[in-house]
Amino acid sequence: MAIIDEILADPTPVVSLPNAEYVEIKNTSGRNINLQGWRLKSSSTTSAAFPSYILPADSLLIISSTNNSSL
């Protein structure tokens, strides 16, 4: 199972973190999970489908806008 472990929905004021919204997904399943085809959805928008990406067991993935990738 993968769970949403952390959400930073409003980074203002910035406190020791980049000024960027993100969602952190944690794989708690004990096995690898392919996130291909997964989407993030809010009440107003849905992300594009994720490409093939293996989230290893007991690992975290931080998802943010591509505009924030340098942060």
Order of alpha helices (4+ residues) and beta strands (2+ residues): beta-beta-beta-beta-beta
